[in-house]
Structures are given as structure tokens and as C-alpha cells.
Amino acid sequence: MLYRLVVSLSRQQKRLVLLGIDIALIAVAHVLATTLFLGPDTFWLLFDSFVVGLIIVVSVGTVLTVFLGLHQVKLNAYQMQGVVESAFVASIISGAGVIYALLATPPTFPAALYVVTGMLFLILSVTSRLLMRQALLLIYRKGNPRVPIIIYGAGQTGQQLATALAVDDAVEPIAFVDDDRRLQSLTIAGLRVYAPVEIDDLIERHDVQRIILAMPSAKRAVQTAITRRLADTGCEVHALPSFSDLIANKADGLSDTRPVDLDDLLGRKRLERELPGVSSNYRDRNVLITGAGGSIGSELCRQIVGCKPRKLVVMDHSELGLFDMHRELASLSPETPVVPVLGSVCERSLVMDVMERNKIDIVLHAAAYKHVPLVEDNALEGMRINVFGTKTVADAARLTGVERFILVSTDKAVRPSSMMGVSKRFAEMAVQDLATRSTMTRFSMVRFGNVLGSSGSVIPLFQEQIANGGPVTLTHADVTRFFMTIPEAVRLVLLAGSFARGGDVFVLDMGKPVPIRKLAEKMIENAGYSIRDPQNPDGEIEIEITGLRPGEKLHEELLIGTDMLTTPHPKILRAQESHLSEIEMANAFQALRQAIDTRNTDLLKQTLDQWIERQLDAPITGKSVNL
């Protein structure tokens, strides 16, 4: 009932109520001051002078309150500015009373009485507003519990956020967490600052589901390390840009602090957060990861370092990518020895030396060129890196007695229609061939679809296009793709590697293919925009069809054959696929090597047509440019 009464009042009515309260408080303050100075008996003897003084202070106070708009300040925004204005009204009231006391004939009340009147009004005004503000917050929030959050970072951005959310009806900051020991146990912006070790207790005690990372000035490596630690708590982690960056348009906006719900976009449940039996297979082992600076390779590094290997060797031909990855790993796990190796996987002497010198037990081969249009335009280089790079690393693993070799493959290797897909299928066949002749090394490969968040992923592209107001570009209205997140893909690679018996092709049960048009439509709607099409010409963002790119399939596949075997994990299947014989592989590699060395595009196409089982309705043509 009280809630209905409060919300039924208009803004003008609420201002009149506050004005009435202020007038009453001035009168009360004058009565209290007069009683304190004169006592009850003298008060009645000088009642006439009291009335005159009351009229003066009430009149002056009312005029000033209206003039300054003190009654127009919203209670939930009443802070230092409101206190200053109340103090100004109180001082003018005191001044007016003092002038009256000095000029009255004959003299009546002492001037100090009016000073006390002003002071009492200030105390009553501030106290009443704070009490009313708290009461109204309780009334408004009754039945609508606020979501408790923890703010990680008690610096300027964290303090500004805490102040902004203090009066929010939906979110309630309950504590700061900060690594700075000087701030811990202090109270800042009304919140206690705790150490990071206490965060689990805070989450359990307050049922926290969300943590805001308010450290925009921290280095990316530091933010990444903190985010990964916080991810283990099971809470959503949101990174907040600085408020100055938001105003200066250096950040994309507060909407970016909301994580993209990939499960909702893809319409499927994610894999289990914890896949069994991963850590024990990599703990206290010397692990080599090639392509460590790439999307998959970098996530492999992050997850492997969490398994506590004896040594982690990271290899990449990109100096910047390797430098960034090495620095991040040093902050994630300072106790794990990390050896950066700069070089190409095609350099046999380098690869052999790395494996022998570091006594590698496990190789995770993720180095590859994977952008379909670029490899289509640079087919010979794509074949050199993806095929002969894989063969070089796999041969070295076999010769040095590596225990396990795991190839990161792709669904585009199944009946490929692009040069990239062909190169990955050749790489698979090279690994399958070695598996038939290896007595020590267990060779396997893991094949999966598109990963979200990689450099070539459609999700960041759509987000950028939507942020720019469109259009969102599709290559075909009916195109579909399998999807998974990078952490899912990497967990699959790591777990499948532990299942390997030799020559295995592991495939993830990825559910149904996702129509890319539906994905684009859902992302546009989730961003708060409407779709512009013939049925809705006034929509905000249009979906534009650009046509399939060279080598691009309309629908991807995960299997060449139909035979599937189960594994210890229900989401991972083992494919039964045929491959070329040792003599056939030798002939195929000889022709492929000759085509690359002589830059012979005709020989390249003849070799591919002869040895690769491809999609019949999408022939591999390649491009003459840069071949």
C-alpha cells in the first residue's frame, strides 16, 4: 500500500511534500533553539518576538529553498551538492536572524540563538533526506531483490562504478576485491576492500553470480590472468572500460561488458566445463605446441600450462605472436618453464633439434594456414606449410620417439572444395600413413568445425558490422556451419589425444549445423536493432548476400565415411576412414613437392584431382594468381 502511494505521486506533488518538510524543519529548528536558550517559562513571555523571528526565518528559508531548487533534488541523487545547498540555506537563515536580533527595538533574543537555529536546520534537513532516501529505496526494492556483484579493482573506475550502482534498483555492489595490499581492509565508496583469496567466501556468503573487472588501465596480460582465475569461480566476468574512454569514444560502450551468449546464439548446449582425464595425461610431460601464437594454438598453451607440464615448448613463425604468448604464459604460470622457439615447421633441422634437446613427450600440431580465401589465392604456399610442415613435424616426432602426436584438423578436410581443405586432408593422410608404420609414437588427429572468436570467425565480423550500422554480409542465404568455442575445441583436442591408439580420426558430436542467416538475425536482434528486409523496409540493419567465395562450401561435413565408433566420452566419436598406401603416399608427395618447387600449377591440380576424394559438385580449381 505504501509503495502504491509513493509511486502514485506526481513529480510536482513530491516536490511540494519536500518543500513542506523543509518549512516544517525550519520551524522545528527555531522552536528547539528558542527552548534551549530561554527555557519554557521565558519562551511564553517572549512569544511575540518568537513569532516574528519564526516568520523571518521561515520566509527567508522558504524563498531560498525554492530559489536553489533544494526541494527538486531527487532523494536517490542527494549527495554532497544537496548538503552544500542545505548548509547555504542554513547560513542565510542564521544571518537573517542575527540581523533581526541586532536591529530589533527593544532587543529580544540573542543573536546566537539564530545561529543555533541554522545549525539545527542543517542537521535536521540532511538527516531527514538521508532517512527518506533509505526508506524509499527499501520501498521501491521490496519484492525486487538486487543482483549482488563484486567489483574487482578499487581504483578510480571501480569507485565510480560503485557510486553509480549505489542507487541502482537492479544491481547491488557488495564488496571490492583488489590485489593492492594497501587498500585491503579499507572502506572505499561505502564498500569494504578484500584480498583476492577471500573472493570464494564472498561469493558463497552473498550468492554472487557476477564479477566486474574494473581495471581498464591494467596491461592485457594482467587482465587475462585475473579473468582466467575468476573464471574458476563459476561467476560471469565482465571487463569494464574506463568512463573517460567511454566519453571519448575510445571504447565500444558499456554493452561490450555483456558477454556474448554463444549457447543462445548457436541454439545448443555447450560441452561440459570439465572433461575428465585431461590434466593427468599432460602433467610432468614435456609438451611441444606448434602454431602457438594462433587462435587454437594459444588456447592450447593456456590449457596445457594449467595441467602443470614439466616443460612447455611453444613454436611459431610469427615473432609478435610468439612474444605475446610467451609473456602471457609467464604471467599465468611463472613456475612452469616455457621455451619459445621462433621458426617454421618446414625447417626439418630446427624441428628435430627442438624435439631432441627438449626431450619432447607430446606434440600438439596446430600450425597451419587456415583462411580459405587467402590459401585459395596462395595455394602453393598453403600446401607447403599445411602439408609438408605437418609431415616434417610428424616425421621428427617418429624419429625422436615422441609418445603422442596430435594433429589439429578441420571439417573442411572432408571432401574438400577449397585449397585450404585439400591441404588439411593431405596433412591428415600424412599422419595416417605414419601411424601405420610407427611402433612408438601414437599418431591421431582431431577434426572439428568453425571456432568462435578466432581471427577468421564470423561472430566478430558480424559484431563489427552491427556496431557500424550494417549491412551484415552473408555469402549465401542458405549457408550452414558447425560451430564450437575455442575452449571447447581445445578441450576436445586434449581429451581425444589421451584416447589415441594410433591413426585415429576423432570427431566431435557438434549437434546440428547452424544456419548462418539465422545466426546473423539473432545477433542483430540481440543488439537491439531491427532487420531491414522487404517485409520490414523501415528496419535498421540489412543482411546483404555477397555470393560464395572461391572454394567455399554451402554446407560442411565432418565425416568422409559413415562408420563411427564411440569413445569414453559421449561427445567424442572415432571415425573409421580409409587412406592411401605407403607407396601411393610417396607418389603423391613426390608429385606435390615437384609442383611446389617448380611453381607448376597444372601439376598441382593434376595431383589434387588424382589423390584427394573431394566434393564432386564443387571442383577444386584454384586461382592462377600467386600459385
Sequence and secondary structure as in RCSB ss.txt:
>XXXX:A:sequence
MLYRLVVSLSRQQKRLVLLGIDIALIAVAHVLATTLFLGPDTFWLLFDSFVVGLIIVVSVGTVLTVFLGLHQVKL
NAYQMQGVVESAFVASIISGAGVIYALLATPPTFPAALYVVTGMLFLILSVTSRLLMRQALLLIYRKGNPRVPII
IYGAGQTGQQLATALAVDDAVEPIAFVDDDRRLQSLTIAGLRVYAPVEIDDLIERHDVQRIILAMPSAKRAVQTA
ITRRLADTGCEVHALPSFSDLIANKADGLSDTRPVDLDDLLGRKRLERELPGVSSNYRDRNVLITGAGGSIGSEL
CRQIVGCKPRKLVVMDHSELGLFDMHRELASLSPETPVVPVLGSVCERSLVMDVMERNKIDIVLHAAAYKHVPLV
EDNALEGMRINVFGTKTVADAARLTGVERFILVSTDKAVRPSSMMGVSKRFAEMAVQDLATRSTMTRFSMVRFGN
VLGSSGSVIPLFQEQIANGGPVTLTHADVTRFFMTIPEAVRLVLLAGSFARGGDVFVLDMGKPVPIRKLAEKMIE
NAGYSIRDPQNPDGEIEIEITGLRPGEKLHEELLIGTDMLTTPHPKILRAQESHLSEIEMANAFQALRQAIDTRN
TDLLKQTLDQWIERQLDAPITGKSVNL
>XXXX:A:secstr
 HHHHHHHS HHHHHHHHHHHHHHHHHHHHHHHHHHHHHHHHHHHTHHHHHHHHHHHHHHHHHHHHHHTGGGS G
GG SHHHHHHHHHHHHHHHHHHHHHHHH SS  S HHHHHHHHHHHHHHHHHHHHHHHHHHHHHHHTT   EEEE
EE  SHHHHHHHHHHTT SSEEEEEEE S TTTTT EETTEEEE GGGHHHHHHHHT  EEEE  TTS HHHHHH
HHHHHHTTT EEEE   HHHHHTT S  GGGGS   HHHHHTS    SS TTSHHHHTT EEEEESTTSHHHHHH
HHHHHTT  SEEEEEES HHHHHHHHHHHHHH TTS EEEEES TT HHHHHHHHHHTT SEEEE      HHHH
HHTHHHHHIIIIIHHHHHHHHHHHTT SEEEEE  GGGSS  SHHHHHHHHHHHHHHHHHHH SS EEEEEE  E
EETSTT HHHHHHHHHHTT  EEES TT EE EEEHHHHHHHHHHHHHH  SSEEEEE   S EEHHHHHHHHHH
HTT  EEBTTBTT SEEEEE    TT  SS  S SSS EEE SSTTEEEE      HHHHHHHHHHHHHHHHHT 
HHHHHHHHHHH    TTS     STT 
